[in-house]
């Protein structure tokens, strides 16, 4: 099986290439381990240096947009040996590249939809044309990272759910004291952690407000936060210990340093359709979780969400979130592990799906 996977290099404040981060890197890597010939073509919106690399059997090409190299590499792939499958992930514009290449080669085009791309800030509809909707219709098949998004936009029998996975070698139960030593944190303080993006819909300010309320009630707890700082979150408060934008290899220690972990998402079309891998990472690290009643959690992990009912709050309500934190702080309830959240399992299931497609085509 010959696969060309086209993806966005920098996304969710991470570098898919150097950090071997997320589905855009891990799915192609594991498919190559399973015997497929896989080329990973990364579209780079931020830097200007092109590069080629080899990771085990995975061939990777990085193409900067700013230098125009992406157009040269597009023509290269258009003239290269025909792939069986072209899979595109990252946004609608990258998917359009994949669609055009698939047309040129007569290859099967698979649209990997890991978010609701038409809710991205940079998404435009020139003259009212909805590229995202067009590609959903034109794709031979789709991958969806979210059950909620699959129900909204997918087709039963045509498409496949491939959740965002967890790297088992990194995200696991780590001793709290050792983790705090790694990050030079006070071993005596109580922390509730949030790590990731801080747009308003993530609910991080709600978390800070909830912890501020608890501290006013005499509960000694702080919010431990890492990620790119945002004007939407007040990090300059005694209720917050801010770690900065940690490298990905330090994230397991951040999670393990916490007494509790928070998933404080608000409701929005973008957040409701997502499938945040920080949920699975929190479960894999075996820490008590406090969350809001968001489809991001409830649709993708219903069993775990059901068991967390006493420790869940209404989205966007800091006072209710404070109540849930206080309750979880007293109980320290840890949800059972989630089956099928690790990359080898997710990649193998999607690989079998791809094998059936290529077999059916022949």
PEHURA-V591940 format. One record per pair of residues at least 6 apart in sequence whose C-alpha atoms are under 7 Angstrom apart, sorted by the first residue. I is the first residue (numbers start at 1). J is the second residue. D is the distance in Angstrom with one decimal. If there is no record, write none. Layout:
I&J&D  I&J&D
This chain:
1&36&5.0  1&37&6.1  1&84&6.4  2&36&6.1  2&37&4.9  2&38&6.1  2&83&5.0  2&84&5.2  2&85&6.6  3&37&6.2  3&38&4.8  3&39&6.4  3&83&5.6  3&84&6.1  3&85&5.0  3&86&6.0  4&38&5.9  4&39&5.0  4&40&6.2  4&83&6.4  4&85&6.4  4&86&4.9  4&87&6.3  5&28&6.9  5&39&6.1  5&40&4.9  5&41&6.1  5&86&5.9  5&87&4.7  5&88&5.8  6&40&6.0  6&41&4.7  6&42&5.9  6&87&6.1  6&88&4.6  6&89&6.2  6&98&6.8  7&24&5.8  7&41&6.3  7&42&5.0  7&43&6.1  7&88&5.8  7&89&4.7  7&90&5.4  7&94&6.9  8&42&5.5  8&43&5.0  8&44&6.4  8&89&6.8  8&90&4.9  9&15&5.9  9&16&5.1  9&17&6.4  9&42&5.2  9&43&5.7  9&44&5.3  10&16&6.1  10&44&6.8  12&197&7.0  14&21&6.9  15&21&6.4  16&22&6.6  16&24&6.7  16&25&5.9  19&248&6.7  20&26&6.8  23&164&6.3  24&89&6.9  26&343&6.8  27&347&5.5  28&38&6.4  28&40&6.8  29&58&5.8  30&344&6.5  30&347&6.1  31&347&6.5  31&351&6.4  32&38&5.7  32&57&5.9  32&58&5.9  33&57&7.0  38&58&5.9  38&59&6.6  39&58&6.3  39&59&4.9  39&60&5.9  40&59&6.1  40&60&4.7  40&61&6.3  41&60&5.9  41&61&4.9  41&62&6.1  42&61&6.1  42&62&4.7  42&63&6.1  43&62&6.3  43&63&5.2  43&64&6.2  43&65&6.9  44&62&6.6  44&63&5.6  44&64&4.5  44&65&5.9  45&64&6.1  45&65&5.4  45&66&6.8  47&64&6.3  48&64&5.3  48&66&6.2  48&67&6.1  49&64&6.5  50&62&5.3  50&63&5.2  50&64&6.0  51&61&5.9  51&62&5.2  52&60&5.6  52&61&4.5  52&62&6.3  53&59&6.2  53&60&5.2  53&61&6.6  54&60&6.1  63&69&5.7  63&70&4.9  64&70&5.8  78&101&6.1  78&104&6.8  82&105&5.7  83&107&6.4  84&107&5.4  84&108&6.5  85&107&5.6  85&108&4.9  85&109&6.1  86&98&6.2  86&102&6.2  86&107&6.7  86&108&6.2  86&109&5.0  86&110&6.2  87&98&6.6  87&109&6.0  87&110&4.7  87&111&5.9  87&112&6.7  88&94&6.4  88&95&4.8  88&98&5.5  88&110&6.6  88&111&5.4  88&112&5.8  89&95&6.2  89&111&6.6  89&112&4.8  89&113&6.5  91&117&5.7  92&117&6.5  92&131&6.5  92&132&5.4  95&111&6.4  98&109&7.0  99&109&6.0  102&108&6.2  102&109&5.7  108&140&6.2  109&139&5.6  109&140&5.5  109&141&6.8  110&139&5.7  110&140&6.0  110&141&4.9  110&142&5.2  111&139&6.0  111&141&6.5  111&142&4.7  111&143&6.2  112&142&5.7  112&143&4.5  112&144&6.2  113&142&6.9  113&143&5.8  113&144&5.0  113&145&6.5  114&144&5.7  114&145&4.6  115&273&6.6  115&274&5.5  116&270&5.8  116&273&6.3  117&132&6.9  118&132&6.4  119&270&5.9  141&158&5.7  141&159&5.3  142&159&4.9  142&160&6.4  143&159&5.9  143&160&5.0  143&161&5.6  143&162&6.2  144&150&5.8  144&160&6.3  144&161&4.8  144&162&5.9  145&161&5.8  145&162&5.1  145&163&4.3  145&164&6.0  145&275&5.9  146&161&6.9  146&163&6.3  146&273&6.4  146&274&5.7  146&275&5.0  146&300&6.4  147&161&6.9  147&299&6.1  147&300&5.7  148&273&5.6  148&299&5.9  149&273&5.0  162&346&6.2  162&350&6.6  163&275&6.9  164&275&6.6  164&276&7.0  164&277&5.3  165&277&6.2  165&341&5.1  165&342&5.1  165&343&5.0  165&346&6.9  166&277&7.0  166&280&6.7  166&281&6.1  166&341&6.0  166&342&4.7  166&343&5.8  167&342&6.1  167&343&6.3  168&342&6.3  170&252&6.1  171&252&5.4  171&281&6.0  171&284&6.0  171&285&5.7  172&284&5.3  172&285&4.4  173&285&4.6  173&286&5.7  174&256&5.7  175&256&6.9  176&256&5.4  176&257&4.9  177&187&6.2  179&253&4.8  179&256&5.9  179&257&5.3  180&186&6.9  180&187&6.3  180&257&5.2  189&221&6.9  190&220&6.8  190&221&4.9  190&222&6.3  190&259&6.0  191&221&5.7  191&222&5.0  191&223&5.6  191&224&5.8  191&258&5.0  191&259&5.4  191&260&6.6  192&222&6.3  192&223&5.0  192&224&5.9  192&258&5.7  192&259&5.9  192&260&4.5  192&261&5.3  192&262&6.5  193&223&5.7  193&224&4.5  193&225&5.9  193&255&6.7  193&258&5.8  193&260&6.3  193&261&4.7  193&262&5.8  194&224&6.3  194&225&5.1  194&226&6.8  194&261&6.4  194&262&5.6  195&225&5.5  195&226&4.7  195&227&5.8  196&226&6.4  196&227&4.8  197&227&5.9  197&228&6.5  198&204&6.1  198&230&6.0  199&232&6.7  200&232&6.1  201&265&6.1  201&266&5.1  201&267&6.9  201&268&6.8  201&271&6.9  202&264&6.4  202&265&4.5  202&266&6.0  203&264&5.0  203&265&4.8  203&266&5.5  203&316&6.5  204&233&6.6  204&264&6.4  205&233&5.1  205&234&6.9  206&316&6.4  206&317&6.8  206&318&4.8  207&264&6.4  207&318&6.5  208&223&6.6  208&239&6.7  209&318&6.0  210&318&4.9  210&319&6.0  210&321&6.0  210&322&4.5  211&221&6.9  211&222&6.6  211&223&6.8  211&239&6.4  211&322&6.5  212&239&5.6  213&322&7.0  214&322&6.5  215&221&6.5  222&239&5.0  222&240&5.6  222&241&6.7  223&239&6.0  223&240&4.7  223&241&6.0  224&240&6.0  224&241&4.9  224&242&6.0  225&241&6.3  225&242&4.9  225&243&6.1  226&242&6.0  226&243&5.0  226&244&5.2  226&245&5.4  226&246&6.2  227&244&5.9  227&245&4.1  227&246&6.5  228&244&6.8  228&245&5.0  235&242&6.7  255&285&7.0  256&285&6.4  259&287&6.9  260&287&6.1  260&288&5.0  260&289&5.7  261&282&6.8  261&287&6.6  261&288&6.3  261&289&4.9  261&290&6.2  262&289&5.8  262&290&4.9  262&291&5.7  263&290&6.3  263&291&4.5  263&292&6.5  264&291&5.4  264&292&5.3  265&292&6.1  265&294&6.4  265&315&6.3  266&294&6.9  266&315&4.6  266&316&5.2  267&294&6.4  267&315&6.3  271&296&6.5  272&294&6.4  272&295&5.1  272&296&5.2  273&296&6.4  274&296&5.4  275&296&5.4  275&300&6.8  276&296&6.8  280&341&6.6  283&335&6.9  283&337&6.2  284&337&6.7  286&334&6.5  287&334&6.0  288&332&5.5  288&333&5.4  288&334&4.7  289&334&7.0  290&311&5.4  290&312&5.9  290&324&6.6  290&325&6.1  290&328&6.9  291&311&6.8  291&312&4.9  291&313&6.4  292&312&5.0  292&313&4.6  292&314&5.5  292&315&5.2  293&312&6.2  293&313&6.1  293&314&5.8  293&315&6.2  294&315&6.9  297&305&6.6  298&305&5.4  304&335&6.1  307&335&6.8  311&324&4.6  311&325&6.9  311&327&6.5  311&328&5.9  312&324&5.8  313&320&5.4  313&321&5.1  313&324&6.1  314&320&6.5  340&346&6.4
